[in-house]
Amino acid sequence: MHKTNKYLWAFALACVLGMSANAKVMEGSVATVNGRPVLSSEYDAYLDGVIEQYKVAAPQFLQQPYAKDLLGKEVLKELISKELLYQAADEAKVQVKDSELDAGINEIKTRFIIDEKTGKEDPSGADKRFNEALKKQGMTLKRYKERIKKDIAVRKLMDEKLRATVKPVEEADARALFNNVEAVMKNNTKKIKALEKEDPAKLKEAQAIAAKLKQLTAEQVRIGHIYLAVTKDMKPEDVKKKEELAKQIKKEIDNGLEFSAAVQKYTEEKAALASGGDMILIKGVAPKEIDAKAFTLAVGKVSAPIKTDIGYHIIKIKEKRAEKTVQFEDVARDLGQYLAQQRVQQAMGEYIEELYNKADVKITKTFEIDKAAAEQAAKAKEEQAKKEEVKK
């Protein structure tokens, strides 16, 4: 429910507020909060943005039955939470200075520095791309500023509320968490079993952090990467052309072409252009064909073309880092920030729940998953009644 920060940009840019509020209440709202509508246009745009993120990050989730409904219910909760917070900020008469609004808009504009067409930084074109994005969503700059102003007001309200209620994280708190994480990383069976018995949630938390730390401290290599894509529907002769091109590129590099120049000239991974094809590989995470070469070639060496399921790759080994042992001092600050964030999220959730309980919230949006659950419950009740009747 509380993904406000994560989706703030997608939500704020996507909201289309051109129609009158009264018409939306009657024709296009998914809920009302103290009489104010949560617009269908906001809901649809927000949900579309979330689905696009899942297509990239977790496409398998979208294959589940009622996946869109599951995401839609979370989006609706999020939008209701936002409206509750907007109204709370209004009631508290939180003021937003023009300088704060300008700073917020400028921070968002920095996200348009990269030209997606070239993958390169283009600060001079950021304003144009920003305005094009607004136009594409049917949003005027004035309306967009109104939305960002409300978001800033909410942030100021929450800063004030949380400062008064959230307990600061002490070093002892971070060290206790580290001890749990260390037990998991070292597979200390006795400590793990004791923690599971004491608090399963803490064990799960420690396991998640340990998995992340293992990645961060594992053996790593920094490479330059040239990528030629191969798709499943590609004709054999076209795949062969990609293979021959990969061999040609390797030959040009052997004959003196700078690797960075080869990246700019040949790679089909546009996102890599800005970094010159640089990326960090963690041992055991990359495709096995690349992993095998990346962690055996010497620094400065360039691989022959490497074939994987998605295409051909040529890599240059730029830097290697051995596996590191984690000490408390290495992660104390990060663990402290993590604990602080957890406390903030908990306090924010409790505050929103308090607002919800006091508010008049009416949900008009219906979901197929709820209908299916109701039908299943009714069927189960009917079957139970028949069993009871047989017993009589």
C-alpha positions as a printed NumPy array, in Angstrom:
array([[  0.   ,   0.   ,   0.   ],
       [  2.748,   2.453,   0.891],
       [  4.723,   2.848,  -2.325],
       [  4.229,   6.592,  -2.554],
       [  7.879,   7.522,  -3.115],
       [  8.505,   4.73 ,  -5.583],
       [  5.685,   5.695,  -7.885],
       [  5.485,   9.451,  -7.208],
       [  6.9  ,  10.467, -10.589],
       [  4.764,   8.066, -12.625],
       [  1.681,   9.14 , -10.712],
       [  2.286,  12.881, -10.836],
       [  3.084,  12.975, -14.546],
       [  0.281,  10.64 , -15.571],
       [ -2.621,  12.402, -13.823],
       [ -4.963,  14.029, -16.314],
       [ -7.058,  16.712, -14.648],
       [ -8.685,  18.457, -17.569],
       [-12.333,  17.54 , -16.868],
       [-14.489,  19.061, -14.164],
       [-14.534,  17.448, -10.737],
       [-18.329,  17.164, -10.645],
       [-18.483,  15.304, -13.951],
       [-15.781,  12.944, -12.755],
       [-17.609,  12.129,  -9.523],
       [-20.633,  11.059, -11.553],
       [-18.982,   9.511, -14.584],
       [-15.348,   8.772, -13.936],
       [-14.353,   8.215, -10.333],
       [-13.214,   4.986,  -8.708],
       [-13.725,   6.233,  -5.156],
       [-14.522,   9.317,  -3.1  ],
       [-12.664,  10.478,   0.   ],
       [-14.725,  12.846,   2.159],
       [-16.653,  13.703,  -0.985],
       [-13.613,  14.37 ,  -3.157],
       [-13.22 ,  12.062,  -6.17 ],
       [-10.357,   9.727,  -6.952],
       [-10.533,  10.058, -10.724],
       [-10.696,   7.113, -13.097],
       [ -8.162,   8.867, -15.313],
       [ -5.688,   8.992, -12.422],
       [ -6.33 ,   5.362, -11.563],
       [ -5.977,   4.132, -15.159],
       [ -2.793,   6.111, -15.832],
       [ -1.213,   5.087, -12.527],
       [ -2.099,   1.422, -13.071],
       [ -0.745,   1.493, -16.629],
       [  2.55 ,   2.834, -15.28 ],
       [  2.763,   0.117, -12.634],
       [  1.991,  -2.611, -15.189],
       [  4.768,  -1.293, -17.449],
       [  7.196,  -1.554, -14.529],
       [  6.117,  -5.142, -13.864],
       [  6.583,  -6.02 , -17.546],
       [ 10.244,  -5.116, -17.112],
       [ 10.95 ,  -6.196, -13.531],
       [  8.57 ,  -9.13 , -12.931],
       [  6.779, -10.232, -16.134],
       [  5.992, -13.637, -14.598],
       [  3.696, -11.955, -12.069],
       [  1.485, -10.653, -14.871],
       [  0.82 , -14.246, -15.957],
       [ -1.016, -14.994, -12.709],
       [ -4.833, -15.092, -12.662],
       [ -6.313, -11.684, -11.825],
       [ -2.842, -10.08 , -11.847],
       [ -4.203,  -6.768, -13.11 ],
       [ -6.863,  -6.76 , -10.384],
       [ -4.279,  -7.47 ,  -7.695],
       [ -2.196,  -4.513,  -8.865],
       [ -5.321,  -2.405,  -9.333],
       [ -6.437,  -2.919,  -5.736],
       [ -3.004,  -1.808,  -4.499],
       [ -3.048,   1.22 ,  -6.803],
       [ -6.498,   2.193,  -5.54 ],
       [ -5.315,   1.945,  -1.925],
       [ -2.327,   4.109,  -2.82 ],
       [ -4.468,   6.776,  -4.483],
       [ -6.866,   6.851,  -1.531],
       [ -3.874,   7.226,   0.805],
       [ -2.586,  10.119,  -1.3  ],
       [ -5.946,  11.877,  -1.194],
       [ -6.135,  11.417,   2.585],
       [ -2.682,  12.985,   2.916],
       [ -3.539,  15.839,   0.532],
       [ -6.591,  16.663,   2.623],
       [ -4.586,  16.421,   5.862],
       [ -2.017,  18.858,   4.47 ],
       [ -4.821,  21.245,   3.461],
       [ -6.377,  21.031,   6.914],
       [ -2.992,  21.692,   8.54 ],
       [ -2.555,  24.709,   6.211],
       [  0.921,  23.584,   5.123],
       [  2.567,  26.305,   3.036],
       [  4.787,  25.597,   0.008],
       [  7.174,  28.348,  -1.084],
       [  7.679,  29.141,  -4.761],
       [ 11.366,  28.284,  -4.35 ],
       [ 10.423,  24.824,  -3.029],
       [  8.094,  24.232,  -5.964],
       [ 10.749,  25.362,  -8.469],
       [ 13.306,  23.068,  -6.843],
       [ 10.875,  20.142,  -7.074],
       [ 10.163,  20.76 , -10.758],
       [ 13.878,  21.171, -11.547],
       [ 14.684,  17.899,  -9.777],
       [ 12.155,  16.093, -11.972],
       [ 13.529,  17.749, -15.109],
       [ 16.947,  16.237, -14.377],
       [ 15.395,  12.859, -15.204],
       [ 15.086,  14.026, -18.789],
       [ 18.784,  14.823, -19.247],
       [ 19.355,  11.511, -21.041],
       [ 18.112,  11.458, -24.629],
       [ 16.465,   8.041, -24.957],
       [ 17.01 ,   8.042, -28.704],
       [ 20.801,   8.248, -28.391],
       [ 21.383,   7.097, -24.812],
       [ 23.597,  10.179, -24.293],
       [ 23.359,  13.101, -21.892],
       [ 21.732,  16.172, -23.434],
       [ 21.033,  18.75 , -20.683],
       [ 19.99 ,  21.416, -23.187],
       [ 17.129,  19.224, -24.4  ],
       [ 15.79 ,  18.296, -20.957],
       [ 13.14 ,  21.042, -20.904],
       [ 11.854,  20.046, -24.333],
       [ 11.603,  16.353, -23.432],
       [  9.915,  17.246, -20.133],
       [  7.282,  19.368, -21.888],
       [  6.749,  16.676, -24.524],
       [  6.099,  14.142, -21.756],
       [  3.509,  16.458, -20.197],
       [  1.832,  17.011, -23.56 ],
       [  1.765,  13.281, -24.25 ],
       [ -0.153,  12.753, -20.997],
       [ -2.569,  15.61 , -21.71 ],
       [ -1.184,  17.558, -18.747],
       [ -0.617,  21.317, -18.706],
       [  2.384,  22.692, -16.824],
       [  0.035,  24.641, -14.551],
       [ -1.885,  21.516, -13.581],
       [  1.326,  19.575, -13.112],
       [  2.728,  22.248, -10.793],
       [ -0.461,  22.088,  -8.733],
       [  0.037,  18.345,  -8.289],
       [  3.717,  18.687,  -7.351],
       [  2.853,  21.481,  -4.91 ],
       [  0.427,  19.128,  -3.164],
       [  3.07 ,  16.391,  -3.053],
       [  5.58 ,  18.778,  -1.467],
       [  2.97 ,  19.872,   1.087],
       [  2.392,  16.233,   2.022],
       [  6.123,  15.651,   2.404],
       [  6.429,  18.66 ,   4.716],
       [  3.453,  17.465,   6.744],
       [  4.944,  13.991,   7.105],
       [  8.361,  15.397,   8.037],
       [  6.715,  17.232,  10.907],
       [  4.597,  14.261,  12.025],
       [  7.408,  11.702,  11.784],
       [  9.965,  13.898,  13.517],
       [  7.732,  13.876,  16.565],
       [  6.908,  10.161,  16.573],
       [  9.775,   8.148,  15.048],
       [ 12.455,   7.001,  17.473],
       [ 16.039,   7.644,  16.245],
       [ 18.086,   4.561,  15.362],
       [ 20.866,   3.803,  17.845],
       [ 24.107,   1.971,  17.055],
       [ 22.899,  -0.927,  19.2  ],
       [ 19.872,  -1.31 ,  16.917],
       [ 22.037,  -1.541,  13.813],
       [ 24.474,  -3.926,  15.512],
       [ 21.659,  -6.261,  16.6  ],
       [ 20.424,  -6.416,  13.017],
       [ 23.964,  -7.042,  11.757],
       [ 24.373,  -9.959,  14.161],
       [ 21.272, -11.58 ,  12.687],
       [ 22.459, -10.97 ,   9.128],
       [ 25.934, -12.294,   9.931],
       [ 24.422, -15.496,  11.379],
       [ 22.586, -16.086,   8.105],
       [ 25.639, -15.31 ,   5.946],
       [ 27.795, -17.705,   7.982],
       [ 24.976, -20.274,   8.15 ],
       [ 25.077, -20.337,  11.955],
       [ 22.412, -23.015,  12.36 ],
       [ 22.057, -22.605,  16.123],
       [ 21.542, -18.833,  15.898],
       [ 19.212, -19.156,  12.897],
       [ 16.95 , -21.663,  14.668],
       [ 16.863, -19.507,  17.794],
       [ 15.957, -16.44 ,  15.734],
       [ 13.241, -18.337,  13.863],
       [ 11.709, -19.408,  17.163],
       [ 12.002, -15.931,  18.669],
       [ 10.765, -13.883,  15.701],
       [ 10.263, -15.411,  12.207],
       [  9.836, -11.936,  10.708],
       [ 13.311, -10.909,  11.906],
       [ 14.804, -14.053,  10.369],
       [ 13.131, -13.313,   7.054],
       [ 14.447,  -9.753,   7.214],
       [ 17.984, -10.963,   7.962],
       [ 17.84 , -13.458,   5.091],
       [ 16.796, -10.768,   2.609],
       [ 19.584,  -8.414,   3.705],
       [ 22.138, -11.244,   3.73 ],
       [ 21.238, -12.166,   0.151],
       [ 21.787,  -8.563,  -0.93 ],
       [ 25.097,  -8.29 ,   0.943],
       [ 26.349, -11.529,  -0.6  ],
       [ 25.816,  -9.977,  -4.008],
       [ 27.503,  -6.712,  -3.085],
       [ 30.526,  -8.412,  -1.517],
       [ 30.902, -11.254,  -4.022],
       [ 33.725, -11.417,  -6.511],
       [ 33.101,  -8.779,  -9.177],
       [ 34.48 ,  -7.678, -12.501],
       [ 34.005,  -4.418, -14.375],
       [ 33.707,  -4.962, -18.104],
       [ 33.163,  -3.114, -21.329],
       [ 30.328,  -4.711, -23.263],
       [ 29.337,  -4.831, -26.932],
       [ 26.   ,  -6.492, -27.635],
       [ 24.423,  -7.726, -30.863],
       [ 20.84 ,  -8.907, -30.371],
       [ 19.464, -12.222, -31.605],
       [ 15.752, -12.999, -31.259],
       [ 13.948, -16.349, -31.361],
       [ 12.06 , -15.432, -34.53 ],
       [ 15.208, -14.365, -36.389],
       [ 16.004, -16.265, -39.597],
       [ 19.122, -18.501, -39.511],
       [ 20.806, -16.415, -42.194],
       [ 20.276, -13.249, -40.128],
       [ 21.708, -14.951, -37.037],
       [ 24.725, -15.919, -39.129],
       [ 25.159, -12.281, -40.177],
       [ 25.225, -11.253, -36.514],
       [ 27.867, -13.894, -35.814],
       [ 30.01 , -12.684, -38.716],
       [ 29.651,  -9.077, -37.585],
       [ 30.737, -10.041, -34.067],
       [ 33.847, -11.704, -35.507],
       [ 34.545,  -8.623, -37.636],
       [ 34.253,  -6.342, -34.591],
       [ 36.717,  -8.509, -32.641],
       [ 39.138,  -8.385, -35.568],
       [ 38.891,  -4.578, -35.757],
       [ 39.629,  -4.326, -32.028],
       [ 42.625,  -6.658, -32.412],
       [ 43.858,  -4.415, -35.213],
       [ 43.774,  -1.301, -33.022],
       [ 40.199,  -0.008, -32.815],
       [ 39.597,   1.377, -29.306],
       [ 37.044,  -0.707, -27.423],
       [ 35.041,   2.381, -26.416],
       [ 34.893,   3.437, -30.07 ],
       [ 33.689,  -0.05 , -31.01 ],
       [ 30.942,   0.239, -28.394],
       [ 29.746,   3.545, -29.831],
       [ 29.879,   2.171, -33.367],
       [ 28.361,  -1.271, -32.974],
       [ 26.536,  -2.038, -29.737],
       [ 22.767,  -2.473, -29.951],
       [ 22.255,  -1.736, -26.256],
       [ 21.324,   1.957, -26.34 ],
       [ 21.293,   2.322, -22.57 ],
       [ 24.988,   1.405, -22.535],
       [ 26.06 ,   4.235, -24.837],
       [ 26.229,   6.856, -22.075],
       [ 28.54 ,   4.653, -19.987],
       [ 30.658,   3.448, -22.89 ],
       [ 29.347,  -0.079, -22.384],
       [ 30.709,  -0.308, -18.828],
       [ 28.945,  -2.616, -16.388],
       [ 29.64 ,  -4.534, -13.187],
       [ 29.218,  -8.314, -13.202],
       [ 28.726, -10.274,  -9.984],
       [ 30.06 , -13.812, -10.053],
       [ 27.314, -16.33 , -10.617],
       [ 24.68 , -13.795, -11.685],
       [ 25.479, -13.188, -15.366],
       [ 24.624, -15.794, -18.05 ],
       [ 26.982, -18.738, -17.59 ],
       [ 28.672, -18.209, -20.979],
       [ 29.618, -14.628, -20.059],
       [ 30.373, -15.503, -16.444],
       [ 32.899, -18.139, -17.523],
       [ 34.864, -15.665, -19.642],
       [ 34.547, -12.598, -17.421],
       [ 36.079, -14.275, -14.369],
       [ 38.879, -16.113, -16.177],
       [ 40.197, -13.519, -18.639],
       [ 42.972, -11.229, -17.422],
       [ 42.467,  -7.503, -16.935],
       [ 42.863,  -5.679, -20.257],
       [ 41.948,  -8.686, -22.391],
       [ 39.09 ,  -8.725, -24.916],
       [ 37.035, -11.864, -25.41 ],
       [ 36.148, -13.57 , -28.641],
       [ 32.428, -13.296, -29.486],
       [ 30.329, -15.022, -26.799],
       [ 27.019, -16.6  , -27.861],
       [ 24.073, -16.593, -25.423],
       [ 20.338, -17.112, -25.839],
       [ 19.827, -13.422, -26.536],
       [ 22.714, -12.673, -28.886],
       [ 26.446, -12.171, -29.273],
       [ 28.65 , -10.382, -26.747],
       [ 32.203,  -9.088, -26.791],
       [ 33.617,  -8.062, -23.429],
       [ 36.758,  -6.315, -22.262],
       [ 37.981,  -6.922, -18.713],
       [ 38.637,  -3.528, -17.129],
       [ 38.885,  -4.227, -13.404],
       [ 38.518,  -7.118, -10.956],
       [ 37.593,  -7.188,  -7.28 ],
       [ 38.009, -10.137,  -4.986],
       [ 35.268, -11.322,  -2.651],
       [ 35.068,  -9.157,   0.48 ],
       [ 34.378, -10.077,   4.089],
       [ 31.682,  -7.91 ,   5.631],
       [ 32.428,  -6.103,   8.895],
       [ 29.879,  -4.159,  10.927],
       [ 31.725,  -0.901,  10.269],
       [ 31.31 ,  -1.45 ,   6.512],
       [ 27.525,  -1.552,   6.666],
       [ 26.626,   0.238,   9.912],
       [ 25.439,   3.379,   8.143],
       [ 23.402,   1.444,   5.569],
       [ 21.761,  -0.712,   8.239],
       [ 20.969,   2.398,  10.266],
       [ 19.334,   4.02 ,   7.242],
       [ 17.401,   0.827,   6.543],
       [ 16.057,   0.682,  10.103],
       [ 15.161,   4.359,  10.002],
       [ 13.27 ,   3.824,   6.758],
       [ 11.406,   0.876,   8.261],
       [ 10.352,   2.99 ,  11.226],
       [  9.245,   5.823,   8.973],
       [  7.181,   3.458,   6.818],
       [  5.534,   1.94 ,   9.872],
       [  4.725,   5.343,  11.36 ],
       [  3.431,   6.604,   8.015],
       [  1.235,   3.529,   7.642],
       [ -0.201,   4.031,  11.111],
       [ -0.899,   7.71 ,  10.394],
       [ -2.652,   6.915,   7.102],
       [ -4.702,   4.22 ,   8.841],
       [ -5.721,   6.782,  11.449],
       [ -6.81 ,   9.191,   8.709],
       [ -8.686,   6.386,   6.916],
       [-10.618,   5.412,  10.026],
       [-11.805,   8.991,  10.48 ],
       [-12.622,   9.575,   6.819],
       [-15.719,   8.883,   4.739],
       [-14.296,   6.635,   2.016],
       [-16.576,   5.17 ,  -0.65 ],
       [-15.111,   2.781,  -3.238],
       [-17.049,   2.483,  -6.49 ],
       [-14.484,   0.515,  -8.481],
       [-15.286,  -3.204,  -8.767],
       [-12.813,  -6.006,  -9.391],
       [-13.365,  -9.411, -10.974],
       [-11.182, -11.024,  -8.311],
       [-13.648,  -9.89 ,  -5.612],
       [-16.589, -11.266,  -7.572],
       [-14.796, -14.588,  -7.998],
       [-13.952, -14.721,  -4.288],
       [-17.574, -13.951,  -3.355],
       [-18.86 , -16.657,  -5.683],
       [-16.38 , -19.148,  -4.263],
       [-17.366, -18.252,  -0.683],
       [-21.062, -18.604,  -1.544],
       [-20.431, -21.99 ,  -3.141],
       [-18.458, -23.184,  -0.11 ],
       [-21.255, -21.992,   2.19 ],
       [-23.83 , -23.816,   0.092],
       [-21.814, -27.035,   0.147],
       [-21.386, -26.763,   3.909],
       [-25.122, -26.279,   4.321],
       [-25.792, -29.417,   2.286],
       [-23.381, -31.391,   4.478],
       [-25.141, -30.125,   7.592],
       [-28.492, -31.104,   6.095],
       [-27.243, -34.645,   5.376],
       [-26.063, -34.991,   8.985],
       [-29.566, -34.177,  10.21 ]])
